[in-house]
Amino acid sequence: MATPRVLPLLFSLALAAGGYTSIYGESMISRAEPRHAKSATAMRCEAPDTLLENATREYKRVALTFDACSSGEYRFDREVYDVLDSMRVRATIFLGGEWVEKNRRTAHMIAANPLFEVATHGYHHPHLPKLSDAEVAWEIAQGQAAVFRELSVFPRLFRAPFGEINARVLAVAKQQGVTMVQYDLPSGDPDPLLKPDKIVRWVVDNARGGSIVVFHINKNGVHTRHTLPKVVAELRSKGFELVTVSELRDQPVTFTDGAYSYDPIVEAAPAGGMRIAAVGSAASK
């Protein structure tokens, strides 16, 4: 395996070649197509509104994005959230449907914060190219439905689990009416071999206008909470404005603008059980 010292060089070479090398973890999974398949460039030309890896390079705006994957222990990295909140960073959070169902209180807290845009990361966390068209459509639709049921937000931005897409998956996404949001700058935060300063340098040195950066907010990012403050500060010092994905595209933002409480109230149900209700929602009145 490549050492941390040479990883940035390998990343640069991979990016120049038009794909990412699957060196470690999901944020670096290869999106290079087999020779017989359509290239990412060809797919973008056929469906310019369906696939988004970066926005226009004309403006110094960058979108920091965070995946909450429906995998592992369905955890939540509160320290990452607190960094974003305290530093007033606008960001897009891709919520897994099953993750939302297992983290209802946290999902409401995220959706309530007007800094954050809510997007979907599917329902489970499968390898979409290995699924049938119907199964891919189910993953997208059920991911949206889970977010809507809990948060009354219907996300139209979708990120594929592991960042894995091909022409067929993209076609299904188009049929489902979602924009496939990938990224042009993987942070590498799942890699335990990468030291925090290496992640900071990689992100800051390679960020360009229109870049979409992927991190994790479900503790899959080993050093995310340690690197994020420096990444934010240094990007801002270079003149970058940190925005949501929709703002990067000059589109309306999918967030609730405080329609829910930051911390849902736990109310006693009539039968003596417990139920969660968001302050300000119909359930809490």
Buried (B, 14 or more C-beta within 10 A) or exposed (E): EEEBEEBBEBBEEBBEEEBBBBBBBBBBBBBBBEEEBBBBEEBBEBBEEBBBBBBEEEBBBBBBBBBBBBBEEBBBBBBBBEBBBEBEBBBBBBBBBBBBBBBBEBBBBBBBBEBBBBBBBBBBBBEBBEBEEEBBBBBBBBBBBBBBEBBEBEBBBBBBBBBBBBBBBBBBBBEBEBBBBBBBBBBBBBBEBBBBEBBBBBBBEBBEBBBBBBBBBBBBBBBBBBBBBBBBEBBBEEEBBBBBBBBBBEBEBBBBEEBBBBEBBEEEEEEEEEEBBBBBBEEBE
